[in-house]
Amino acid sequence: MTTVADKPIRWAVLGTGAIARAFAEDLRLLPDATLVAAGSRSPEKGRAFLDAFGSPGRGKVHGSAEELARDPEVDVVYVATPHARHKDDCIACLEGGRAVLCEKPFAVDADEARAIADVARRTGKFCMEAMWMRFHPLIGKVCELVAAGRIGRVRLFTADFGYPTSYDPESRFFNPALGGGGLLDRGVYTASLAQMLLGQPSEVVGRAAMAPTGVDEQETALLTYDSGAQAVLTSSLRSRLRNEALIVGTEGTIRVHEPFFAPSRVTLTRHVEPVGPIPEAAGGPGGWKAKLRRSPAARRLVNDVARPLVRMLKRDSETFVEHVPGGGYQFEAAEVMRRIRAGERESPIMTLDDTIAVLETLDALRRSWASA
Ligand SMILES: NC(=O)c1ccc[n+]([C@@H]2O[C@H](COP(=O)([O-])OP(=O)(O)OC[C@H]3O[C@@H](n4cnc5c(N)ncnc54)[C@H](OP(=O)(O)O)[C@@H]3O)[C@@H](O)[C@H]2O)c1
């Protein structure tokens, strides 16, 4: 008898926009995945999508989430519609008996996310937010380094995510009816990585600048944790930011280079924070060390030559490089298939509770803007 463990997992994609195409392209990197259906408001677009990313002339096009959900040939639906549609689309798919991988943000707020999670738990179907960053091999490496104590106790996390986006009030970025705003589109990554590394914050404050449509176009958040750690998160729809993440611990720093949500380079630098009183420079305030520090030429020599040399000799800096094939969406898809084959309902790397917790943080930020 053939079981789900040795059959290819049959995927459907709901919505045929930009990310659906990128995801379907990466799905082709997985030999045990097959694209069998598409859900689209337009039969022509749905057909063209399947012809481009599935087998030409094969697979079914469905006109709605409800119709797609009734297709017994589909194991799992990848929901790639705008955020404001996620709740209804996910619930329709789960109620129809399909597993779900839903694009980020999973929903527009925590209440909607809880409603989806309730249906997933009631129907017993696998369900996960497509927070692909969490499944990227180098993000896995970062978590491993932090968990192994390689940078000591985490004290500070900073991350920023911003690229200029053309202003179109009708687009999903700026249209409030489609769940527009930088926080839901980009801030969700910085908050999700903070949640992954530090857990639930005890306090959340933030400020946002608004676009003419009333959605947030730039936002900065300060999150504090019971451990004493802090996180500073910035996202923008309008400006190009560094798009890096920095995790600062008591014994080292991890820099996740741009783009931090799908990195190909991570640098770990070891250092030890001084404890106790700050030692006086050799010879006191007028001594040779203090004089050296005041000289720009000496400072340049120390910073540009001596320090990198010492670092190299002490090997206190390590770089991890990984260039993955495709766009990097195949890792989340592979995780979904692994869990479905194992009969599991969630992934421990992106649990529904964690998704809800991140949306609670985003909700708290919006309340903080409103109280300003
Ligand atoms: N993981 C990532 O890297 C990543 C990147 C970009 C976006 N996303 C997420 O993916 C989702 C879709 O983003 P996208 O950039 O792919 O958007 P998009 O290009 O606008 O595509 C969304 C698709 O959803 C369908 N749709 C259903 N109802 C719609 C409605 N009322 N208005 C507009 N489209 C509707 C449309 O497909 P049909 O015309 O075929 O019905 C449309 O092409 C968002 O939640 C976004 O946050 C994730």
Ligand as a Chemical Component Dictionary entry (heavy atoms), coordinates in Angstrom:
data_LIG
# 
_chem_comp.id                   LIG 
_chem_comp.type                 NON-POLYMER 
_chem_comp.pdbx_formal_charge   0 
_chem_comp.three_letter_code    LIG 
# 
loop_
_chem_comp_atom.comp_id 
_chem_comp_atom.atom_id 
_chem_comp_atom.alt_atom_id 
_chem_comp_atom.type_symbol 
_chem_comp_atom.charge 
_chem_comp_atom.model_Cartn_x 
_chem_comp_atom.model_Cartn_y 
_chem_comp_atom.model_Cartn_z 
_chem_comp_atom.pdbx_ordinal 
LIG N1  N1  N 0  7.414  35.594 1.863  1  
LIG C1  C1  C 0  7.740  36.625 1.106  2  
LIG O1  O1  O 0  8.906  36.855 0.776  3  
LIG C2  C2  C 0  6.653  37.506 0.587  4  
LIG C3  C3  C 0  6.944  38.414 -0.429 5  
LIG C4  C4  C 0  5.909  39.160 -0.947 6  
LIG C5  C5  C 0  4.625  39.019 -0.427 7  
LIG N2  N2  N 1  4.373  38.154 0.575  8  
LIG C6  C6  C 0  3.023  38.004 1.126  9  
LIG O2  O2  O 0  2.206  37.323 0.162  10 
LIG C7  C7  C 0  0.896  37.886 0.091  11 
LIG C8  C8  C 0  0.630  38.321 -1.351 12 
LIG O3  O3  O 0  1.590  39.281 -1.733 13 
LIG P1  P1  P 0  1.983  39.528 -3.281 14 
LIG O4  O4  O 0  3.097  40.492 -3.273 15 
LIG O5  O5  O -1 2.123  38.269 -3.989 16 
LIG O6  O6  O 0  0.667  40.279 -3.743 17 
LIG P2  P2  P 0  0.088  40.384 -5.232 18 
LIG O7  O7  O 0  1.186  40.347 -6.226 19 
LIG O8  O8  O 0  -0.852 41.526 -5.211 20 
LIG O9  O9  O 0  -0.725 39.018 -5.393 21 
LIG C9  C9  C 0  -1.830 38.687 -4.592 22 
LIG C10 C10 C 0  -2.734 37.775 -5.388 23 
LIG O10 O10 O 0  -3.846 37.444 -4.575 24 
LIG C11 C11 C 0  -5.022 37.273 -5.378 25 
LIG N3  N3  N 0  -6.117 38.049 -4.798 26 
LIG C12 C12 C 0  -7.232 37.554 -4.231 27 
LIG N4  N4  N 0  -8.028 38.517 -3.781 28 
LIG C13 C13 C 0  -7.430 39.676 -4.064 29 
LIG C14 C14 C 0  -7.759 41.028 -3.857 30 
LIG N5  N5  N 0  -8.904 41.386 -3.251 31 
LIG N6  N6  N 0  -6.912 41.983 -4.301 32 
LIG C15 C15 C 0  -5.762 41.645 -4.892 33 
LIG N7  N7  N 0  -5.382 40.355 -5.122 34 
LIG C16 C16 C 0  -6.209 39.381 -4.708 35 
LIG C17 C17 C 0  -4.643 37.735 -6.784 36 
LIG O11 O11 O 0  -4.481 36.558 -7.570 37 
LIG P3  P3  P 0  -5.600 36.202 -8.638 38 
LIG O12 O12 O 0  -5.744 37.427 -9.497 39 
LIG O13 O13 O 0  -5.042 35.037 -9.351 40 
LIG O14 O14 O 0  -6.859 35.906 -7.865 41 
LIG C18 C18 C 0  -3.306 38.432 -6.631 42 
LIG O15 O15 O 0  -2.488 38.272 -7.741 43 
LIG C19 C19 C 0  0.880  39.022 1.101  44 
LIG O16 O16 O 0  0.277  38.587 2.285  45 
LIG C20 C20 C 0  2.351  39.334 1.345  46 
LIG O17 O17 O 0  2.636  39.822 2.643  47 
LIG C21 C21 C 0  5.367  37.388 1.087  48 
# 
loop_
_chem_comp_bond.comp_id 
_chem_comp_bond.atom_id_1 
_chem_comp_bond.atom_id_2 
_chem_comp_bond.value_order 
_chem_comp_bond.pdbx_ordinal 
LIG N1  C1  SING 1  
LIG C1  O1  DOUB 2  
LIG C1  C2  SING 3  
LIG C2  C3  SING 4  
LIG C2  C21 DOUB 5  
LIG C3  C4  DOUB 6  
LIG C4  C5  SING 7  
LIG C5  N2  DOUB 8  
LIG N2  C6  SING 9  
LIG N2  C21 SING 10 
LIG C6  O2  SING 11 
LIG C6  C20 SING 12 
LIG O2  C7  SING 13 
LIG C7  C8  SING 14 
LIG C7  C19 SING 15 
LIG C8  O3  SING 16 
LIG O3  P1  SING 17 
LIG P1  O4  DOUB 18 
LIG P1  O5  SING 19 
LIG P1  O6  SING 20 
LIG O6  P2  SING 21 
LIG P2  O7  DOUB 22 
LIG P2  O8  SING 23 
LIG P2  O9  SING 24 
LIG O9  C9  SING 25 
LIG C9  C10 SING 26 
LIG C10 O10 SING 27 
LIG C10 C18 SING 28 
LIG O10 C11 SING 29 
LIG C11 N3  SING 30 
LIG C11 C17 SING 31 
LIG N3  C12 SING 32 
LIG N3  C16 SING 33 
LIG C12 N4  DOUB 34 
LIG N4  C13 SING 35 
LIG C13 C14 SING 36 
LIG C13 C16 DOUB 37 
LIG C14 N5  SING 38 
LIG C14 N6  DOUB 39 
LIG N6  C15 SING 40 
LIG C15 N7  DOUB 41 
LIG N7  C16 SING 42 
LIG C17 O11 SING 43 
LIG C17 C18 SING 44 
LIG O11 P3  SING 45 
LIG P3  O12 DOUB 46 
LIG P3  O13 SING 47 
LIG P3  O14 SING 48 
LIG C18 O15 SING 49 
LIG C19 O16 SING 50 
LIG C19 C20 SING 51 
LIG C20 O17 SING 52 
# 
